[in-house]
Amino acid sequence: MFRIVEGDTAGLADAEEFVDTLGALDRHPVEPARRLFDRAGDLIVARAPGRLDVMGGIADYSGSLVLQLPIREAALVALQESPERVLRIVSLGRERQSPPVRSFELPLSEFETGGSAAAYDAVRASLARDPNTHWASYVAGIFLVLMREQGVQFPRGARLLVDSRVPQGKGVSSSAALEVATLSAVAAWRDLKIEPREIALLCQKAENLVVGAPCGVMDQMTSACGKANRLLALLCQPAELHGHVPIPDGIVIAGLDSGVRHAVTGAAYSDVRTGAFMGYRIIAGLAKLKVHPSQRNGVVKIDDPEWRGYLANVPVTEFDKSFAPRLPEKLSGAEFLTRYRGTTDPVTHVHPDKKYAVKTPTRHPIHENFRVGTFAELLHAELDDSRMRALGELMYQSHASYSACGLGEPRTDLIVQMCRQAGPEHSVFGAKITGGGSGGTVALLASGSRGAIEQIAADYERETGYAPHQFWGSSPGAAEFGTLRLRSAA
């Protein structure tokens, strides 16, 4: 078995169980797991949690302030150096529909062209060819990003075991947890001195450019920089930490999974993001900002000293009075490209043959940024019934704005409706859909004990036949946890 020679588990049950799993891996019934590690080599273990989006959500890519809670569920990654320049990745499946073990191999030479790191587009296309192994791009992509962005060389390969307790498709950032845990393990292995904020930004690049998911940065920042039982306050411009907000005594923040799978790669999320950037480009023209011609792939540059290039910085009153009346409700991609050439977003692309909603996706981050700021200020004040009601109303407004953008879903709406019906009389004050929307998890705000939220979960199961996963509790981000070094006890 393996024993810890550096670091400690901080009393976290999942970390302790993972160490036990590693010690018994040579008795695993599935061969790829059983034969993965060599007893003669040390293991590096990293841990990174998922997150519950309390406020901010999809406004992150427009520069909003967001408030995020690192959850109890986390991804754990064990890494061992291999003499061969090959990545061997084994994932222990915890989802009912997943096989008990998934494995993937890739020569590191696949990430090189002519002696330098390969282009993101080529690697993304290669990793996406087989849907059965696309999951591995979240892990393998970290290596390419370190090669391209940090100039890291890998003269030897790596064997990695993944054990994620963050449920997939529930909008709680299982992908970010896996990316951050992987990069943290690789950084410890290669003795790379990378700050937690930079780890998050590199992981976002892996998801945007290797996986091909147009996510913002709040997921990776929370997973890397979060602190247990505190809300990470992050201004996404691009990733400015504004501290960790304590959750006042008596407040209960939890999540209920709707049972409807969420995926940030979905067309609805991408279209809403594209529409918001189209809106910013149109506003730049209305405000007579200088726009430089398309540089590459339809991406333009805008000189914007007032709003610093972030839609969320446009004041609510100025938007409502001066810009909203002049924005189209919808606009075809072809007409937009003819008139405006492109957007400032390097992650999404305007497709000529599609019609996009513009006004509502543009309004959302401007109003959401104001809502999040107000929410944070209320948390710093002494809480009474009226302030709790105000916090809840801000969550309900955020949920309604998601729905207006087309990112609502009947099952998440049902949970929110149940919260409204319970109301402050039953200690339930607010609820909202989280993350990228279109399913996934609902964040709930209550006071006192867990009883009221557990009752809503029971009522939801009775009405839908689905027992929702309940997200309770919090845990430290990857930086606070650190890494472990394990060595064979033999």
C-alpha positions as CSV (number, residue, x, y, z in Angstrom):
1,M,0.0,0.0,0.0
2,F,1.0,3.7,-0.3
3,R,1.6,6.0,2.6
4,I,1.6,9.8,2.7
5,V,5.1,11.3,2.9
6,E,4.2,14.9,2.2
7,G,1.0,16.9,2.8
8,D,-2.1,15.7,4.6
9,T,-5.8,15.0,3.8
10,A,-7.1,17.8,6.1
11,G,-9.6,15.3,7.4
12,L,-11.5,15.2,4.1
13,A,-13.2,11.9,3.8
14,D,-12.9,11.7,0.0
15,A,-9.2,12.3,0.1
16,E,-8.7,9.6,2.7
17,E,-10.8,7.2,0.7
18,F,-8.8,8.0,-2.4
19,V,-5.5,7.2,-0.6
20,D,-7.0,3.9,0.4
21,T,-8.2,3.2,-3.2
22,L,-4.6,3.8,-4.4
23,G,-3.3,1.4,-1.8
24,A,-5.6,-1.3,-3.1
25,L,-5.4,-0.5,-6.8
26,D,-3.3,-3.6,-7.6
27,R,-6.3,-5.7,-6.6
28,H,-8.7,-3.8,-8.8
29,P,-10.9,-6.1,-10.9
30,V,-10.3,-4.1,-14.1
31,E,-6.9,-4.5,-15.7
32,P,-6.2,-0.9,-16.9
33,A,-6.7,0.3,-13.3
34,R,-4.9,-2.7,-11.7
35,R,-1.8,-2.3,-13.9
36,L,-1.6,1.5,-14.0
37,F,0.9,2.4,-11.4
38,D,4.4,1.1,-10.6
39,R,5.0,0.5,-6.9
40,A,8.5,1.8,-7.2
41,G,7.5,5.3,-8.1
42,D,5.9,8.1,-6.0
43,L,2.4,9.4,-6.6
44,I,1.3,13.0,-6.6
45,V,-2.3,13.5,-5.5
46,A,-4.3,16.7,-6.0
47,R,-7.9,17.5,-5.2
48,A,-10.2,20.2,-6.6
49,P,-13.9,20.8,-5.7
50,G,-16.9,21.6,-8.0
51,R,-18.8,24.8,-7.3
52,L,-22.3,26.0,-6.7
53,D,-23.1,29.2,-8.6
54,V,-24.9,31.3,-6.0
55,M,-25.0,34.5,-8.1
56,G,-23.4,35.6,-11.4
57,G,-23.7,32.6,-13.6
58,I,-23.4,33.2,-17.3
59,A,-22.5,36.9,-16.8
60,D,-18.9,35.8,-16.1
61,Y,-17.9,36.0,-19.7
62,S,-19.1,39.6,-19.9
63,G,-17.0,40.7,-16.9
64,S,-19.6,40.5,-14.1
65,L,-18.9,40.1,-10.4
66,V,-19.9,36.5,-9.3
67,L,-20.3,34.7,-6.0
68,Q,-19.4,31.1,-6.0
69,L,-19.3,28.4,-3.3
70,P,-16.8,25.5,-3.5
71,I,-18.9,22.4,-2.8
72,R,-18.1,19.3,-0.8
73,E,-17.9,17.1,-3.9
74,A,-14.5,17.1,-5.6
75,A,-12.3,15.5,-8.3
76,L,-9.1,13.7,-7.2
77,V,-6.2,12.9,-9.5
78,A,-3.1,10.8,-8.8
79,L,-0.1,11.2,-11.1
80,Q,3.0,9.1,-11.5
81,E,5.9,9.7,-13.9
82,S,6.3,7.2,-16.7
83,P,9.6,6.6,-18.6
84,E,7.6,6.5,-21.9
85,R,6.4,9.8,-23.4
86,V,2.8,8.6,-23.3
87,L,-0.2,9.8,-21.3
88,R,-2.1,6.9,-19.7
89,I,-5.3,8.1,-18.2
90,V,-7.7,5.9,-16.2
91,S,-11.0,7.2,-14.8
92,L,-13.0,5.4,-12.1
93,G,-16.6,5.7,-13.1
94,R,-19.1,6.9,-10.5
95,E,-22.0,7.7,-12.8
96,R,-24.6,5.0,-13.2
97,Q,-24.5,5.2,-16.9
98,S,-20.7,5.1,-17.0
99,P,-18.5,2.0,-17.2
100,P,-16.7,1.2,-13.9
101,V,-13.4,2.1,-15.5
102,R,-12.5,4.2,-18.6
103,S,-9.0,4.3,-20.1
104,F,-7.2,6.4,-22.7
105,E,-3.7,6.5,-24.1
106,L,-2.0,9.2,-26.2
107,P,1.7,9.7,-27.1
108,L,2.9,13.1,-26.1
109,S,4.4,13.4,-29.6
110,E,0.8,14.0,-30.8
111,F,1.0,17.4,-29.1
112,E,4.1,18.4,-31.1
113,T,4.5,19.6,-34.7
114,G,8.0,20.4,-36.1
115,G,9.6,20.5,-32.7
116,S,7.0,22.9,-31.2
117,A,3.6,22.6,-29.6
118,A,0.8,21.6,-31.9
119,A,-2.1,24.0,-32.8
120,Y,-5.1,24.0,-30.6
121,D,-7.5,23.5,-33.5
122,A,-5.8,20.4,-34.7
123,V,-5.6,18.7,-31.3
124,R,-9.2,19.6,-30.5
125,A,-10.4,18.1,-33.7
126,S,-8.3,15.0,-33.1
127,L,-9.6,14.4,-29.5
128,A,-13.2,15.0,-30.6
129,R,-13.2,12.2,-33.2
130,D,-14.2,9.5,-30.8
131,P,-17.1,10.5,-28.5
132,N,-16.3,7.6,-26.2
133,T,-12.9,9.0,-25.4
134,H,-13.6,12.8,-25.6
135,W,-13.8,12.8,-21.8
136,A,-10.0,12.5,-21.7
137,S,-9.5,15.9,-23.4
138,Y,-10.2,17.6,-20.1
139,V,-7.1,15.9,-18.7
140,A,-4.9,15.6,-21.8
141,G,-5.6,19.2,-22.8
142,I,-3.8,20.4,-19.7
143,F,-0.5,19.1,-21.0
144,L,-0.9,20.9,-24.4
145,V,-1.8,24.2,-22.7
146,L,1.3,24.0,-20.5
147,M,3.4,23.3,-23.5
148,R,2.0,26.2,-25.5
149,E,1.4,28.8,-22.8
150,Q,4.2,28.1,-20.4
151,G,6.8,26.4,-22.6
152,V,6.8,23.3,-20.4
153,Q,8.6,20.3,-21.8
154,F,7.7,16.7,-21.0
155,P,10.7,14.5,-21.6
156,R,8.8,11.7,-19.8
157,G,5.2,10.7,-19.8
158,A,2.6,10.4,-17.0
159,R,0.1,7.9,-15.7
160,L,-3.0,9.5,-14.2
161,L,-5.9,8.0,-12.2
162,V,-9.0,10.1,-12.0
163,D,-11.7,9.7,-9.3
164,S,-14.3,12.5,-9.5
165,R,-17.1,12.7,-7.0
166,V,-18.5,15.8,-8.7
167,P,-21.7,14.6,-10.6
168,Q,-21.5,15.2,-14.3
169,G,-24.2,17.2,-16.2
170,K,-25.6,18.9,-13.1
171,G,-24.1,22.3,-13.7
172,V,-21.7,22.2,-10.7
173,S,-18.4,22.3,-12.8
174,S,-17.3,18.7,-12.9
175,S,-15.1,19.7,-15.8
176,A,-13.4,22.6,-14.0
177,A,-12.7,20.4,-11.0
178,L,-11.0,17.8,-13.1
179,E,-8.9,20.3,-15.0
180,V,-7.8,22.1,-11.8
181,A,-6.9,18.8,-10.1
182,T,-5.0,17.7,-13.1
183,L,-3.0,20.9,-13.5
184,S,-2.3,21.0,-9.8
185,A,-0.9,17.5,-9.9
186,V,1.2,18.2,-13.0
187,A,2.6,21.4,-11.5
188,A,3.7,19.6,-8.3
189,W,5.2,16.8,-10.4
190,R,7.2,19.2,-12.6
191,D,7.9,21.6,-9.8
192,L,6.2,24.4,-11.7
193,K,5.6,27.6,-9.6
194,I,2.2,28.6,-10.9
195,E,-0.1,30.9,-8.8
196,P,-3.7,29.6,-8.2
197,R,-5.2,32.4,-10.3
198,E,-2.9,31.4,-13.2
199,I,-3.8,27.8,-12.8
200,A,-7.5,28.7,-13.2
201,L,-6.8,30.8,-16.4
202,L,-4.7,28.0,-17.9
203,C,-7.5,25.5,-17.1
204,Q,-10.0,27.8,-18.8
205,K,-7.8,27.8,-21.9
206,A,-7.9,24.0,-21.9
207,E,-11.7,23.9,-21.8
208,N,-12.1,26.7,-24.4
209,L,-9.4,25.7,-26.8
210,V,-8.9,22.0,-26.4
211,V,-12.3,20.7,-25.2
212,G,-14.1,23.3,-27.2
213,A,-16.5,24.5,-24.5
214,P,-17.1,28.3,-24.4
215,C,-17.1,28.6,-20.6
216,G,-16.1,31.7,-18.6
217,V,-13.5,31.6,-15.8
218,M,-15.5,31.5,-12.6
219,D,-15.7,27.7,-12.4
220,Q,-11.9,27.2,-12.6
221,M,-11.3,30.1,-10.2
222,T,-13.6,28.7,-7.6
223,S,-12.1,25.3,-7.9
224,A,-8.6,26.6,-7.6
225,C,-8.9,29.5,-5.2
226,G,-12.0,28.8,-3.2
227,K,-12.1,28.5,0.6
228,A,-14.4,26.2,2.6
229,N,-17.7,27.8,3.7
230,R,-17.1,31.1,2.0
231,L,-18.3,32.6,-1.2
232,L,-15.6,33.4,-3.7
233,A,-16.2,37.0,-4.9
234,L,-14.7,37.2,-8.3
235,L,-14.8,40.1,-10.8
236,C,-14.3,38.4,-14.1
237,Q,-12.2,41.1,-15.8
238,P,-10.7,38.6,-16.5
239,A,-10.2,37.1,-13.0
240,E,-9.8,39.6,-10.1
241,L,-10.3,38.1,-6.7
242,H,-12.4,40.4,-4.5
243,G,-12.0,38.2,-1.4
244,H,-14.0,35.4,0.3
245,V,-17.3,36.4,1.8
246,P,-18.2,34.5,5.0
247,I,-21.7,33.0,5.0
248,P,-23.5,34.5,8.0
249,D,-24.6,32.2,10.8
250,G,-28.1,31.0,10.2
251,I,-28.0,31.1,6.4
252,V,-28.3,27.8,4.5
253,I,-27.1,27.7,0.9
254,A,-27.7,24.4,-0.9
255,G,-28.3,22.9,-4.3
256,L,-30.9,20.6,-5.7
257,D,-30.2,18.8,-9.0
258,S,-33.2,18.9,-11.4
259,G,-32.2,15.6,-13.1
260,V,-32.0,17.4,-16.5
261,R,-28.5,17.1,-17.8
262,H,-26.7,20.4,-18.4
263,A,-23.8,20.9,-20.8
264,V,-21.9,24.1,-21.4
265,T,-21.2,22.9,-24.9
266,G,-24.9,23.1,-25.8
267,A,-26.1,25.3,-28.6
268,A,-28.4,27.4,-26.3
269,Y,-25.5,28.5,-24.0
270,S,-23.2,29.2,-26.9
271,D,-25.9,31.2,-28.8
272,V,-26.7,33.3,-25.7
273,R,-23.0,34.1,-25.2
274,T,-22.7,35.0,-28.9
275,G,-25.7,37.2,-28.7
276,A,-24.2,39.1,-25.7
277,F,-21.0,39.8,-27.6
278,M,-23.0,40.8,-30.7
279,G,-24.8,43.3,-28.4
280,Y,-21.5,44.7,-27.0
281,R,-20.2,45.2,-30.6
282,I,-23.4,47.1,-31.6
283,I,-23.2,49.2,-28.4
284,A,-19.6,50.1,-29.2
285,G,-20.8,51.4,-32.5
286,L,-23.6,53.4,-30.9
287,A,-21.1,54.8,-28.4
288,K,-18.8,55.7,-31.2
289,L,-15.9,53.6,-29.9
290,K,-13.0,52.9,-32.2
291,V,-13.3,49.5,-33.7
292,H,-10.3,47.9,-35.4
293,P,-10.9,45.5,-38.4
294,S,-11.2,41.8,-37.9
295,Q,-7.9,40.4,-36.8
296,R,-8.4,36.7,-37.0
297,N,-11.4,34.3,-37.2
298,G,-13.9,37.3,-37.1
299,V,-12.5,38.7,-33.9
300,V,-12.4,42.5,-33.7
301,K,-10.7,44.8,-31.3
302,I,-12.4,47.8,-29.6
303,D,-10.8,50.7,-27.9
304,D,-12.9,51.0,-24.8
305,P,-11.3,53.0,-22.0
306,E,-14.6,53.6,-20.2
307,W,-16.0,50.1,-19.9
308,R,-12.6,48.3,-20.3
309,G,-14.0,46.0,-22.9
310,Y,-16.6,44.4,-20.6
311,L,-20.3,44.5,-21.2
312,A,-21.0,44.2,-17.4
313,N,-19.4,47.6,-16.8
314,V,-22.1,49.4,-18.8
315,P,-24.3,51.2,-16.1
316,V,-27.8,49.8,-15.9
317,T,-29.5,53.2,-16.3
318,E,-27.3,54.1,-19.3
319,F,-28.1,50.8,-21.0
320,D,-31.8,51.0,-20.4
321,K,-32.1,54.6,-21.5
322,S,-29.5,54.9,-24.3
323,F,-28.8,51.5,-25.8
324,A,-31.6,49.0,-25.1
325,P,-34.2,50.9,-27.3
326,R,-31.7,50.7,-30.2
327,L,-30.7,47.1,-30.0
328,P,-32.5,44.5,-32.1
329,E,-34.4,41.8,-30.4
330,K,-33.0,39.4,-33.0
331,L,-30.5,39.6,-35.8
332,S,-29.3,37.1,-38.4
333,G,-25.6,36.2,-38.3
334,A,-25.3,37.2,-42.0
335,E,-26.6,40.7,-41.4
336,F,-24.5,41.2,-38.3
337,L,-21.3,40.2,-40.1
338,T,-22.1,42.4,-43.0
339,R,-22.6,45.4,-40.8
340,Y,-20.2,44.8,-37.9
341,R,-17.6,42.3,-39.2
342,G,-17.3,40.4,-35.9
343,T,-17.2,40.4,-32.1
344,T,-14.5,40.6,-29.5
345,D,-15.1,37.0,-28.4
346,P,-12.3,34.6,-29.5
347,V,-14.2,31.6,-28.2
348,T,-17.6,31.8,-30.1
349,H,-18.2,32.5,-33.7
350,V,-21.2,34.2,-35.4
351,H,-22.7,31.8,-38.0
352,P,-24.2,33.5,-41.0
353,D,-27.0,31.1,-41.3
354,K,-28.3,31.5,-37.7
355,K,-30.6,34.1,-36.2
356,Y,-29.5,35.2,-32.7
357,A,-31.4,36.9,-29.8
358,V,-29.4,40.1,-29.0
359,K,-31.2,42.5,-26.7
360,T,-32.0,40.1,-23.9
361,P,-28.6,38.3,-23.8
362,T,-27.0,41.7,-23.8
363,R,-29.2,43.0,-20.9
364,H,-28.6,40.0,-18.7
365,P,-24.9,40.6,-17.7
366,I,-25.5,44.3,-17.2
367,H,-28.4,43.8,-14.8
368,E,-26.8,40.7,-13.2
369,N,-23.7,42.5,-12.3
370,F,-25.8,45.1,-10.4
371,R,-27.7,42.2,-8.7
372,V,-24.6,40.4,-7.6
373,G,-23.0,43.6,-6.2
374,T,-26.2,44.3,-4.2
375,F,-26.3,40.7,-3.0
376,A,-22.7,40.9,-1.8
377,E,-23.4,44.2,0.1
378,L,-26.4,42.7,1.8
379,L,-24.3,39.7,3.0
380,H,-22.0,42.1,4.7
381,A,-24.8,43.8,6.6
382,E,-26.6,42.5,9.7
383,L,-29.2,40.1,8.3
384,D,-32.8,40.3,9.3
385,D,-36.0,39.2,7.7
386,S,-36.2,42.1,5.2
387,R,-32.7,41.6,4.1
388,M,-33.2,37.9,3.7
389,R,-36.2,38.6,1.5
390,A,-34.1,41.1,-0.5
391,L,-31.4,38.4,-1.1
392,G,-34.0,36.0,-2.2
393,E,-35.7,38.4,-4.6
394,L,-32.3,39.0,-6.3
395,M,-32.0,35.3,-6.9
396,Y,-35.5,35.1,-8.3
397,Q,-34.8,38.0,-10.6
398,S,-31.6,36.3,-11.8
399,H,-33.6,33.1,-12.5
400,A,-36.2,35.1,-14.5
401,S,-33.4,36.7,-16.5
402,Y,-32.0,33.3,-17.4
403,S,-35.4,32.2,-18.6
404,A,-35.8,35.3,-20.7
405,C,-32.4,34.4,-22.4
406,G,-33.8,31.0,-23.3
407,L,-31.7,29.1,-20.7
408,G,-34.6,28.1,-18.5
409,E,-36.0,24.6,-18.2
410,P,-39.3,23.3,-16.8
411,R,-37.8,21.1,-14.1
412,T,-35.6,23.8,-12.7
413,D,-38.6,26.2,-12.9
414,L,-40.5,23.7,-10.9
415,I,-37.9,23.7,-8.1
416,V,-37.9,27.5,-8.1
417,Q,-41.7,27.5,-8.0
418,M,-41.7,25.2,-5.0
419,C,-39.3,27.5,-3.2
420,R,-41.6,30.5,-3.9
421,Q,-44.6,28.5,-2.6
422,A,-42.8,27.5,0.6
423,G,-41.7,31.1,1.1
424,P,-40.2,32.9,4.1
425,E,-43.0,31.4,6.2
426,H,-41.1,28.1,5.9
427,S,-37.7,29.7,6.0
428,V,-37.1,29.5,2.2
429,F,-36.2,32.9,0.7
430,G,-34.8,32.4,-2.8
431,A,-33.7,30.1,-5.6
432,K,-32.2,30.3,-9.1
433,I,-30.9,28.1,-11.8
434,T,-27.1,27.9,-11.8
435,G,-24.1,27.9,-14.2
436,G,-24.9,27.7,-17.9
437,G,-28.6,27.0,-17.3
438,S,-30.8,24.7,-19.5
439,G,-31.1,22.2,-16.7
440,G,-28.6,21.2,-14.0
441,T,-28.8,22.4,-10.4
442,V,-30.9,25.1,-8.6
443,A,-29.2,27.1,-5.8
444,L,-31.5,27.6,-2.8
445,L,-31.3,30.2,0.0
446,A,-32.9,29.4,3.4
447,S,-32.5,30.1,7.1
448,G,-32.3,27.9,10.1
449,S,-32.0,24.1,9.5
450,R,-31.9,22.0,6.4
451,G,-35.4,20.7,7.0
452,A,-37.2,23.1,4.6
453,I,-34.9,22.3,1.7
454,E,-35.1,18.6,2.4
455,Q,-38.9,18.9,2.3
456,I,-38.7,20.6,-1.1
457,A,-36.5,17.8,-2.4
458,A,-39.0,15.2,-1.1
459,D,-41.9,17.1,-2.8
460,Y,-40.0,17.3,-6.0
461,E,-39.3,13.5,-6.0
462,R,-43.0,12.9,-5.3
463,E,-44.1,15.0,-8.2
464,T,-41.5,14.0,-10.8
465,G,-40.3,10.6,-9.7
466,Y,-36.7,11.8,-9.6
467,A,-34.8,11.9,-6.3
468,P,-32.6,15.0,-6.7
469,H,-29.0,15.0,-5.6
470,Q,-28.7,17.4,-2.7
471,F,-25.6,19.5,-2.5
472,W,-24.7,20.4,1.1
473,G,-21.6,21.7,2.6
474,S,-18.3,23.1,1.3
475,S,-14.7,22.2,1.0
476,P,-11.3,23.9,0.2
477,G,-10.2,24.8,-3.2
478,A,-7.1,23.1,-4.7
479,A,-4.7,25.8,-3.6
480,E,-5.8,25.6,0.0
481,F,-5.7,21.8,0.0
482,G,-2.3,21.6,-1.6
483,T,-1.0,18.2,-2.9
484,L,0.0,14.9,-1.3
485,R,3.0,12.8,-2.1
486,L,2.6,9.1,-1.6
487,R,5.2,6.4,-1.5
488,S,5.0,2.6,-1.4
489,A,5.1,1.3,2.1
490,A,6.7,-1.9,1.0
